Amino acid sequence: MDTFPKCSVCQLQFTLKGPAPYLLPCLHAVCETCVTSAAGGVISCSTCQRKVNLTDTRLPTDVVRQKEIFHLTVKHRPTELLCTNNDDGNQALCWCQECEEFLCEYCQNMHSSFKLTRKHVLQNFSDMVPTVSNIPAFCSIHKHHLLYLFDKSCKKLICAKCRFDDHTHHEAVELDVVADTVTKQLDHRKNELSKLQSRQQSHMQSIRQGTESIHRTQNTLKETIGHTFQSLRSQLDQREKDILIDLESQTKETKSTLHARLNTCEEDWKTCTGLLDYINTILLYASKSDLVELESYVGDITRTYLETAAPESYVVPSAVFNTNSLSKLKSNISVFGAILPREVEEESVKDKDTQTDDDFIEDLEMKHKMCIKEKETTEKRASKTMDVLLGVARECGVHLLKSDVVDRSMVLKCIHLKFDKDRVNLDYVHINTEGDLVNRKSGTRPAGEGRLKKYEGTCSTAPLPQAGCPQYWEMLNRVSLDKPLTETNLILEVGVCREEQRDVHHYISKQSRSYSMAVSRCTTHGGICRQTWKEGRYVLCLPDTLPNTAGTSHTLHYGLIYDDTRKKIVFIDVKENKVIWTIDNVDPSQPLWPMFGVYNSYLLTVSMTLVVGSDINMTEEKKAIIVKALS
């Protein structure tokens, strides 16, 4: 049983009749077998890894553990105990502490009958508990004398005869006095150790809490790092796709020309090969008269082919992959995203992460005014300071639409929107592991109580704030048609609406207090168009968004601006660098919620990525388009 102590070397349990336990200097126990068979006279305690040289150290018998083993055997293995009074092999039932004997039922009765042992206290096994024995032991030298004195000089127990024989001039005290003193010392040490243990317990709890805190921080940062690098990978993947599309577009015409030339050359080669084969046949089988008759016919055909100019080698226009700034990009990646200690992190990212957008804009305005004031005397210094400010602003997703004007109306905030995962309508769509909204049911994620039940998409996690300046975000949509669209089939939809309009219908285009742009097949133009809607009314249709053919795969990149000060909403086609539609007189009195929908999974595949904050590539051309749309 696991309750029995074990040898700290061989790990075998001690038993009452087995090898005796010896006490190591580390207070762990080792069995007699391991002591006698120790290789090189050295024992290594497996519990604390301390080595003991037996040639220099005498190990005492561990009497405490012997008594512990005795009581554990009585409690857990009483059937193993036999009567030791007569050694008759009978099952023992009780224990006599004075005689130190196990007694069977017969010996128990006899023990209580004899006058000499009648007053001995017999303990039944079921009633036995660990107790301190007050019965003194007999001297090993003077067999019939009790050990009741302690020699302080020799540090050993002695009897009365020993006191007068070999310990006459030594200081000796009674055993009870020494035992009481040692007991008090042990109680004191016990209390001190208990206090130390409590402090260690508190310290361990503090370490565990710190470990849990570090674990939570690690998980949070791991999620942030994963999202950040997934976003970077998505951008790199999309950039790769765009470059491959450009490459395909550039090489398609050249490959078509080369293919036509190759077909022509192959036909000429086949004709020439046929003529050669026929001439070889003539030379093999034709008679002289046949040769004369065929010479004119074959000669004319041969001259015709020989006079035809042989095709020259075609020089293929070369193309290169522009890796300009690649080394700089690699260098930036190698130092991007270092994990900093919290105190360093808070100091180094204070301006970007702890300020609100309004505080940051006000700070930018104030420093810009200071720069303008300083420009009169230190123009170079002011320009450098402004460059630093604008660099930090771009990292925060804040851009100046006009570099020479810093006021709220000319500051564009690329806000940090998120798809609301808890409200997504899982009957039609779901958000995949990459964070994209796709037009497929979720096979694993359970639906929440607050999810949208009609609208085939999701909304943002929060409404648009009253920022007092233009707010901007983008949607990158990858669309693949499985089959041509034949009816008014909706592909995707983006826009804004009031809270109560979010889940009224499968789409928000026809809802009041909503402003949206949809991509769908148009019966008027017979193709796939971009359609705009304002407060439930159809406004505009722009044709030729993408080909309506099976297997078509295309990327649609749109941007949306909301300016509560100018009361405007603007839809932008990012790839075409043009404004799709500008809505005036938008009512900003109630919050508007960004909405995102993807549709018709049986006809096509749609994957929508939300591009926000510093992930947006804000070019000067894009700024110019936004300024013109807001003017």
FENRAFEN-V296942 format. One record per helix or strand of 2 or more residues. SS is the DSSP state (2 for helix, 1 for strand). FROM is the first residue (numbers start at 1). TO is the last residue. Records with the same first field share a line. If there is no record, write none. Layout:
# FENRAFEN-V296942
SS = FROM-TO + FROM-TO
This chain:
# FENRAFEN-V296942
1 = 21-23 + 29-31 + 42-44 + 51-53 + 94-96 + 101-103 + 122-124 + 149-151 + 156-158 + 172-174 + 398-400 + 411-414 + 430-431 + 437-438 + 457-460 + 471-481 + 490-498 + 514-521 + 528-534 + 537-546 + 553-563 + 568-573 + 578-583 + 592-598 + 604-611
2 = 32-36 + 39-41 + 63-76 + 78-80 + 105-113 + 125-127 + 160-165 + 175-285 + 288-307 + 326-335 + 342-348 + 350-353 + 357-375 + 379-395 + 408-410 + 499-501 + 613-615 + 620-630
